[in-house]
Amino acid sequence: MITKITTHDVRYPIGSGHGSDAIHKDPIYSYAVTQLHDDRGRVGTGLAFTLGEGNDLVCRAAAFYAERLKGKSIHEIMADFGRIQREMADEQQFRWLGPHKGIVHLALASVTNACWDLWAKSEGVPLWKHLLSLSSEQVVSTLDLSYLEDELTRGDALQILDQASKTRKSREGILQSGYPGYDTSVGWFNYEDQQVRENCRKAMDAGFTAMKLKVGSRDPERDIRRAHLVRETAGDQATVMLDANQQWTLPQAIEICGKLAAIRPFWIEEPTHPDDVTAHKTLAEKIAPIKLALGEHVPNRIIFKNYLQSKSAGFIQVDAVRVAGVSEFLAVSLLSKKYGIPVVPHVGDMGQLHQHLVLFNHIGIEHPALFLEHIPHLREHFVHPVQVTGGVYQTPQEAGSSCDLKI
């Protein structure tokens, strides 16, 4: 039974240009932490990710949501969590502050993720293993599929999971081999060219074959020069992604993406405003066969549905510490599977939680195991930090979701 709720506003200045992009020049990597304490001494830890200011507001909102869980057992909560999550998201006064976006939705992510962590800890297994132990019906019962029914019904979700279960064993080898990673830290926006070049070499020496560069400069020629620098350093066989962090207008994106095509990017990420589905549809058609990766700043399953309906997304980057936690992440993953679009999460948690979710996506939903973003800057703050060797995430073995912080 959950007996106590605590929240923590945790902020980590990282400095030295780390984490910088075209919009966020001086980020403070921060977590709104929810902890659910039960009567057996277990603590479920849930995270939502911010860049500093307002993190305290997310914590206050998380405490508001979490209070309604006190006095209930985690098994009782998770048996019908889809309904509970919808009730929390639709709380009649609090909903006005969203709905399903902003501070209140980040708070719901923190609480939801704490529930999943406590559930896995109560079973004494890592979250990925707990997810794989659930029946299709149990998984779907944790999901709020409202507003998706025109594209993904409960029956659709069950069918996808049941179908994937038939071939699950053929994909379980990834638990031994590990999940491939890609290096985002080679090319933060504020890094000088020489540092980018050196970081590319270090990433390759560490075993990474895929890496990402931040673009979106006021002078497009800077982006083009740096993109060629990465391609030349990494070589023709490397996978190179470009990330504009919403900096361009549609006309700018059409022009600049056309020029960046020369380096053969695997994707171009967040080229324009994250709410502008129509602009992304237009851009995707203009720059094909280059694909767009979308989702870092998409707050909920409904907008992901619109992106998939518009056929503008080549890769879905749903983030479980931005949408309403693990449950909404899984709903988006199932919807993406129906559309045949790969899920490659944005890792606002630095890979801690998502290393579990991509394993389930691959084994339990039959998504391709492309790669998972790797960002090392908060590694020292986790009790059980991710283990990346030779560019590959090693399968976590500790109980829970790997989100416990040294606080």
C-alpha positions as CSV (number, residue, x, y, z in Angstrom):
1,M,0.0,0.0,0.0
2,I,1.3,3.5,-0.8
3,T,1.7,5.4,2.4
4,K,3.6,8.5,1.6
5,I,4.3,10.8,-1.4
6,T,7.5,12.9,-1.8
7,T,8.6,15.1,-4.7
8,H,12.0,16.7,-5.4
9,D,13.0,19.6,-7.6
10,V,16.5,18.4,-8.8
11,R,18.6,20.5,-11.1
12,Y,22.0,19.8,-12.6
13,P,23.9,22.7,-14.3
14,I,26.1,21.0,-16.9
15,G,27.9,24.0,-18.5
16,S,30.7,23.9,-21.1
17,G,28.3,24.0,-24.0
18,H,26.9,20.6,-23.2
19,G,23.2,20.1,-24.1
20,S,23.1,23.3,-26.2
21,D,21.0,23.6,-29.3
22,A,19.6,26.3,-31.6
23,I,16.9,27.3,-29.1
24,H,18.2,26.2,-25.7
25,K,21.7,27.8,-25.4
26,D,22.3,27.3,-21.7
27,P,20.2,24.4,-20.4
28,I,20.0,23.2,-16.8
29,Y,19.2,19.5,-17.0
30,S,16.5,19.0,-14.4
31,Y,14.1,16.4,-13.1
32,A,10.7,16.8,-11.4
33,V,10.9,13.6,-9.2
34,T,8.0,11.8,-7.7
35,Q,8.5,9.1,-5.1
36,L,5.8,6.7,-4.0
37,H,6.6,5.0,-0.7
38,D,4.8,1.8,0.2
39,D,4.3,0.0,3.5
40,R,7.1,-2.5,2.7
41,G,9.8,0.1,2.4
42,R,9.9,0.2,-1.4
43,V,10.1,3.5,-3.2
44,G,8.9,4.0,-6.8
45,T,10.8,6.8,-8.5
46,G,9.3,8.7,-11.5
47,L,10.9,11.4,-13.6
48,A,9.8,14.2,-15.8
49,F,12.5,16.2,-17.6
50,T,12.8,20.0,-17.9
51,L,15.6,22.5,-18.5
52,G,15.4,24.3,-15.2
53,E,12.9,27.1,-14.7
54,G,9.4,25.9,-13.8
55,N,10.7,22.5,-12.5
56,D,9.2,23.4,-9.1
57,L,5.8,23.9,-10.6
58,V,5.9,20.4,-12.2
59,C,6.7,19.0,-8.7
60,R,3.7,20.8,-7.2
61,A,1.4,19.5,-9.9
62,A,2.8,16.0,-9.5
63,A,2.1,16.1,-5.7
64,F,-1.5,17.0,-6.5
65,Y,-1.9,14.0,-8.8
66,A,-0.1,11.6,-6.6
67,E,-2.1,12.3,-3.5
68,R,-5.0,10.3,-4.9
69,L,-2.9,7.2,-5.0
70,K,-2.3,7.1,-1.2
71,G,-3.9,4.2,0.6
72,K,-4.0,2.0,-2.5
73,S,-1.7,-0.9,-3.5
74,I,0.4,-0.6,-6.6
75,H,-1.2,-3.8,-8.0
76,E,-4.7,-2.4,-7.5
77,I,-3.6,0.8,-9.3
78,M,-1.9,-0.8,-12.2
79,A,-4.7,-3.3,-12.8
80,D,-6.8,-0.5,-14.2
81,F,-4.2,2.2,-14.7
82,G,-5.6,3.4,-18.1
83,R,-8.8,4.5,-16.4
84,I,-7.0,6.1,-13.4
85,Q,-4.6,8.0,-15.7
86,R,-7.5,9.3,-17.8
87,E,-9.3,10.5,-14.6
88,M,-6.2,12.3,-13.5
89,A,-5.6,13.9,-16.9
90,D,-9.2,15.0,-17.0
91,E,-9.4,16.4,-13.4
92,Q,-12.0,19.1,-14.0
93,Q,-10.1,22.1,-12.8
94,F,-6.5,21.1,-13.3
95,R,-7.2,20.0,-16.9
96,W,-7.7,23.7,-17.8
97,L,-3.9,24.2,-17.4
98,G,-3.3,21.7,-20.2
99,P,-5.1,19.9,-21.4
100,H,-2.6,17.0,-22.0
101,K,0.4,19.3,-22.3
102,G,2.6,21.6,-20.4
103,I,3.2,21.5,-16.6
104,V,0.3,19.3,-15.8
105,H,1.2,16.6,-18.4
106,L,4.8,16.6,-17.3
107,A,3.6,16.1,-13.7
108,L,1.4,13.2,-14.9
109,A,4.5,11.7,-16.5
110,S,6.4,11.9,-13.2
111,V,3.6,10.2,-11.3
112,T,3.0,7.6,-14.0
113,N,6.6,6.6,-14.2
114,A,6.8,6.3,-10.4
115,C,3.9,3.8,-10.6
116,W,5.6,1.7,-13.2
117,D,8.9,1.7,-11.2
118,L,7.2,0.7,-8.0
119,W,5.2,-2.1,-9.9
120,A,8.4,-3.5,-11.3
121,K,10.2,-3.3,-7.9
122,S,7.3,-5.0,-6.3
123,E,7.9,-8.0,-8.6
124,G,11.7,-7.8,-8.0
125,V,12.6,-7.4,-11.7
126,P,13.8,-4.8,-14.2
127,L,11.0,-2.9,-15.9
128,W,11.7,-4.4,-19.3
129,K,11.3,-7.9,-17.9
130,H,8.1,-7.0,-16.0
131,L,6.6,-5.5,-19.2
132,L,7.4,-8.7,-21.1
133,S,5.8,-10.8,-18.3
134,L,2.4,-9.1,-18.7
135,S,-0.3,-10.5,-20.9
136,S,-1.6,-8.4,-23.8
137,E,-4.7,-7.6,-21.8
138,Q,-2.7,-6.4,-18.8
139,V,-0.6,-4.1,-21.0
140,V,-3.6,-2.6,-22.7
141,S,-5.3,-2.1,-19.3
142,T,-2.6,0.4,-18.4
143,L,-3.2,2.6,-21.4
144,D,-5.5,5.5,-21.9
145,L,-6.5,5.1,-25.6
146,S,-9.1,7.9,-25.6
147,Y,-8.9,10.1,-28.7
148,L,-7.1,7.4,-30.5
149,E,-10.1,5.2,-31.2
150,D,-10.4,6.3,-34.8
151,E,-7.0,4.8,-35.4
152,L,-6.2,2.5,-32.5
153,T,-8.9,0.6,-30.6
154,R,-8.4,-1.7,-27.7
155,G,-8.9,-4.5,-30.1
156,D,-6.2,-3.2,-32.4
157,A,-3.8,-2.9,-29.6
158,L,-4.5,-6.4,-28.4
159,Q,-4.0,-7.7,-31.9
160,I,-0.7,-6.0,-32.4
161,L,0.6,-7.4,-29.1
162,D,-0.8,-10.9,-29.7
163,Q,0.7,-11.0,-33.2
164,A,4.1,-9.9,-31.9
165,S,4.1,-12.6,-29.1
166,K,4.1,-15.3,-31.8
167,T,7.6,-14.4,-32.9
168,R,9.0,-12.9,-29.6
169,K,11.7,-15.6,-29.1
170,S,13.3,-14.7,-32.4
171,R,14.0,-11.2,-31.0
172,E,15.1,-12.0,-27.4
173,G,18.7,-12.3,-28.5
174,I,19.0,-8.5,-28.1
175,L,18.9,-9.1,-24.3
176,Q,22.4,-10.7,-24.6
177,S,23.8,-8.6,-27.5
178,G,22.5,-5.2,-26.1
179,Y,20.6,-2.4,-27.8
180,P,22.6,-0.2,-30.3
181,G,23.1,3.4,-29.3
182,Y,23.8,6.6,-31.1
183,D,25.9,9.5,-29.8
184,T,24.2,12.9,-29.5
185,S,27.0,14.6,-27.7
186,V,29.4,14.8,-30.7
187,G,27.8,18.0,-31.9
188,W,26.1,20.2,-29.4
189,F,25.3,23.6,-30.8
190,N,27.8,25.7,-28.9
191,Y,30.8,23.4,-29.6
192,E,33.5,24.8,-31.8
193,D,34.2,23.0,-35.1
194,Q,37.4,21.4,-33.8
195,Q,35.6,20.0,-30.8
196,V,33.0,18.5,-33.0
197,R,35.6,16.8,-35.1
198,E,37.4,15.4,-32.1
199,N,34.1,14.2,-30.6
200,C,33.3,12.4,-33.8
201,R,36.6,10.5,-33.6
202,K,36.1,9.7,-29.9
203,A,32.6,8.4,-30.6
204,M,33.8,6.1,-33.4
205,D,36.7,4.9,-31.1
206,A,34.0,4.1,-28.5
207,G,32.2,1.9,-30.9
208,F,29.4,4.3,-32.1
209,T,28.5,4.1,-35.8
210,A,25.7,6.7,-35.6
211,M,25.9,10.3,-34.3
212,K,23.9,13.5,-34.4
213,L,24.8,17.2,-35.0
214,K,22.8,20.2,-33.8
215,V,21.9,22.6,-36.6
216,G,19.6,25.7,-36.8
217,S,22.2,28.5,-36.9
218,R,21.3,32.0,-37.8
219,D,23.8,31.6,-40.7
220,P,22.8,28.4,-42.6
221,E,26.3,28.2,-44.0
222,R,27.6,27.3,-40.5
223,D,25.2,24.3,-40.4
224,I,26.2,23.2,-43.9
225,R,29.9,23.5,-43.1
226,R,29.6,21.6,-39.8
227,A,27.4,18.9,-41.4
228,H,30.1,18.3,-44.0
229,L,32.7,18.3,-41.3
230,V,30.9,15.4,-39.5
231,R,30.4,13.5,-42.6
232,E,34.0,13.8,-43.6
233,T,35.2,12.8,-40.2
234,A,32.8,10.0,-39.6
235,G,33.1,8.6,-43.2
236,D,30.6,7.4,-45.8
237,Q,29.5,4.4,-43.8
238,A,28.5,6.3,-40.6
239,T,24.9,7.1,-39.9
240,V,24.6,10.9,-39.4
241,M,21.5,12.7,-38.1
242,L,20.8,16.4,-38.0
243,D,18.6,18.2,-35.4
244,A,17.3,21.8,-35.9
245,N,15.3,21.9,-32.6
246,Q,12.4,23.8,-34.2
247,Q,14.5,26.7,-35.4
248,W,13.4,27.1,-39.0
249,T,10.3,28.4,-40.6
250,L,8.9,26.2,-43.4
251,P,10.4,28.2,-46.2
252,Q,13.8,28.2,-44.5
253,A,13.5,24.5,-43.8
254,I,12.8,23.7,-47.4
255,E,15.8,25.6,-48.6
256,I,18.3,24.5,-45.9
257,C,17.2,20.8,-45.9
258,G,17.8,20.8,-49.7
259,K,21.4,21.9,-49.1
260,L,22.0,19.5,-46.3
261,A,20.9,16.6,-48.4
262,A,24.4,16.4,-49.8
263,I,25.7,14.7,-46.6
264,R,22.9,12.1,-46.8
265,P,21.4,12.5,-43.4
266,F,19.6,9.5,-41.9
267,W,17.0,12.0,-40.7
268,I,16.4,15.7,-40.1
269,E,14.9,16.2,-36.6
270,E,12.4,18.9,-35.5
271,P,12.9,21.2,-38.5
272,T,10.1,23.6,-37.6
273,H,7.4,24.3,-34.9
274,P,6.3,21.0,-33.2
275,D,2.6,21.9,-33.4
276,D,2.6,22.6,-37.1
277,V,1.6,19.2,-38.6
278,T,0.8,20.6,-42.0
279,A,4.2,22.3,-42.4
280,H,5.9,19.0,-41.6
281,K,3.7,17.3,-44.2
282,T,4.7,19.8,-46.8
283,L,8.4,19.6,-45.9
284,A,8.4,15.8,-45.9
285,E,7.0,15.8,-49.4
286,K,9.4,18.4,-50.6
287,I,12.6,16.8,-49.3
288,A,11.8,13.1,-49.8
289,P,13.5,10.6,-49.7
290,I,15.1,12.4,-46.7
291,K,13.0,11.5,-43.6
292,L,11.9,13.6,-40.7
293,A,12.2,12.6,-37.0
294,L,9.5,14.2,-34.9
295,G,8.4,14.1,-31.3
296,E,10.8,15.5,-28.8
297,H,8.4,18.4,-28.1
298,V,5.2,16.6,-29.0
299,P,3.3,16.4,-25.6
300,N,0.6,13.8,-26.2
301,R,-0.7,10.8,-28.2
302,I,-3.2,12.9,-30.2
303,I,-0.6,15.0,-31.9
304,F,1.5,11.9,-32.6
305,K,-1.7,10.5,-34.2
306,N,-2.0,13.6,-36.4
307,Y,1.7,13.3,-37.5
308,L,1.2,9.6,-38.4
309,Q,-2.1,10.4,-40.2
310,S,-0.3,13.1,-42.2
311,K,2.5,10.7,-43.2
312,S,5.1,13.4,-42.3
313,A,7.0,11.4,-39.7
314,G,9.7,9.0,-40.8
315,F,10.7,8.3,-37.2
316,I,8.6,8.8,-34.0
317,Q,10.6,10.2,-31.1
318,V,8.1,9.9,-28.3
319,D,9.7,10.6,-24.9
320,A,8.3,8.9,-21.7
321,V,9.4,11.8,-19.5
322,R,7.5,14.4,-21.6
323,V,4.3,12.6,-22.6
324,A,2.2,11.1,-19.8
325,G,4.9,8.5,-18.9
326,V,5.4,4.9,-19.7
327,S,1.7,4.3,-20.5
328,E,1.3,7.0,-23.1
329,F,4.7,6.0,-24.5
330,L,3.3,2.5,-25.1
331,A,0.1,3.8,-26.6
332,V,2.2,5.9,-29.1
333,S,4.4,2.9,-29.8
334,L,1.4,0.7,-30.6
335,L,-0.1,3.4,-32.9
336,S,3.3,3.8,-34.6
337,K,3.5,0.0,-35.1
338,K,0.1,0.0,-36.8
339,Y,1.4,2.7,-39.2
340,G,4.8,0.9,-39.7
341,I,6.8,3.8,-38.5
342,P,9.8,3.1,-36.2
343,V,10.0,4.5,-32.7
344,V,13.4,6.0,-31.8
345,P,12.8,7.8,-28.5
346,H,14.2,11.2,-27.5
347,V,15.9,10.4,-24.2
348,G,15.1,13.3,-21.8
349,D,16.0,10.9,-19.0
350,M,19.5,10.3,-20.5
351,G,18.5,6.8,-21.6
352,Q,17.8,5.4,-18.1
353,L,14.1,4.7,-18.5
354,H,14.1,4.3,-22.3
355,Q,16.6,1.5,-22.3
356,H,13.8,-0.6,-20.8
357,L,11.1,0.6,-23.2
358,V,13.0,0.1,-26.4
359,L,13.6,-3.5,-25.4
360,F,9.9,-4.0,-24.9
361,N,9.1,-2.2,-28.1
362,H,11.4,-4.6,-30.0
363,I,10.6,-7.8,-28.3
364,G,7.0,-7.2,-27.3
365,I,5.7,-5.0,-30.1
366,E,8.0,-6.0,-33.0
367,H,9.5,-2.6,-33.6
368,P,12.9,-2.7,-35.3
369,A,15.9,-2.2,-33.0
370,L,17.5,0.8,-34.8
371,F,19.3,2.6,-32.0
372,L,18.7,4.6,-28.8
373,E,20.1,8.1,-28.1
374,H,23.0,8.3,-25.7
375,I,23.7,11.4,-23.7
376,P,26.2,10.9,-20.8
377,H,26.1,14.2,-18.9
378,L,24.0,13.1,-15.9
379,R,25.4,9.6,-15.6
380,E,27.0,10.2,-12.2
381,H,23.8,11.2,-10.6
382,F,22.0,7.9,-11.0
383,V,22.2,5.0,-8.6
384,H,22.2,2.5,-11.5
385,P,23.5,4.5,-14.5
386,V,23.1,3.1,-18.0
387,Q,26.0,0.9,-19.1
388,V,27.1,1.6,-22.7
389,T,29.9,-0.5,-24.1
390,G,31.2,-0.5,-27.6
391,G,28.4,1.9,-28.6
392,V,25.8,-0.6,-27.2
393,Y,23.4,-0.4,-24.2
394,Q,23.9,-3.3,-22.0
395,T,20.6,-4.8,-20.7
396,P,19.9,-3.5,-17.1
397,Q,19.4,-6.2,-14.4
398,E,18.4,-4.2,-11.3
399,A,14.7,-4.2,-10.3
400,G,12.7,-1.2,-11.4
401,S,13.2,1.4,-14.2
402,S,16.8,2.6,-13.5
403,C,15.5,6.0,-12.4
404,D,16.7,6.2,-8.8
405,L,18.8,9.3,-8.3
406,K,21.4,10.1,-5.7
407,I,19.3,12.6,-3.8
